[in-house]
C-alpha cells in the first residue's frame, strides 16, 4: 500500500498539472472501488476549478473552488496517471506493464481506469486501480477533518505538531511492540511497514521493544528518525516495489536506499561484517514482515 511519501509524491505531481485547471469532462467507468462512488461525483467535478491539494495521512484531498473537496485513497494498487494531449507517445514498459511516453507520462490503461478527468488545459488524469481497494468520496471543505476516514488520524509526522512530547504521550502505557504501535494510524498518521522499519533502524530501536519503554532518550531519537526517513523518501519520489508509480509514470527511487527493508540476510550497513553481525533479520509481527539489525537495534 502506498505510504505517506508515495501519496505526497503523487499529490505534488497532480498539483503541478491540475492547480488552477478547469475540469471540462469527468467520467466513471464503474459504480465504485472499495465503496461506491458518491452520488453527484461526476456533476461535482464537471466544470469545477481545482484550487489546490492537501494530504492527510495516506489520503489526498483535491480542493475545488466553491465545491466539495474530493477525498482520494490509492488503496493497495491504485495510481493516478497524468498525460497531456500534446505529449508524444513512445511505449516503454514499466511496473506491472504500465506504458509511458517519452516525457514520462502514462498512456492511461483503459482496463483498470475507473475514474477519468480531462481539463480545459489539455491534461488527462486517470485513477487506475486493478485491485479496486482505493476509494473516492466528496466532503465539504470545512468538514474534511471530521470525515469518517480522517477523524481518528494521529498527528502528521512532518508537521510541527509532531514532537517528542506528543509521541511520548501516545506511547505511554502501551504494552505492544513499537513496530505495531507506529503502524497504528491513531498514533502517527501516514506511516506504513516500509518506513517504520527504516525509521526504527535509524533510531537504533528494536521493533520488538515495548512501546511503553520508548519515552525518554529513545523517543528523542525516534522522532527525528521518522522525519528524516520520510523526507528522504519524498525527495527520492517514494518507493516502487510493485504497483506504485508517480503521476508522471516514473517509478520511485527510495527502494534503492533501503537500510533494512526487504534486505534479509544482507550485511547491515552500520556493522563491521559477518563476524560482528549476522546481517539483516526478518521476522513476522502481526502478519507483516519486519526487517532489522539485531546488533544495532536494541
Protein Blocks (a to p, Z undefined) as FASTA:
>chain_A
ZZfklmmmmmmmmmmmmgopacfbdcdfbfblfbccdehklmmmnopacfbdcdehjacc
dddehiacddddebjmgccddddfklccdddddehhiacdfkopacddfklmcbdcddfk
opacddddfkopaccddddfklmmmpmklmmpccdfkbmklcfklmmmmmgopacdfklm
mmpmklpghiafklmmmmmmmnopafkbcfklmgcjklmmmmmmmmmmmmmmmmnnpaaf
klpccfkopacfklmmcfkgopghiacfkbgbjklogbjadddeehiacdddfklpZZ
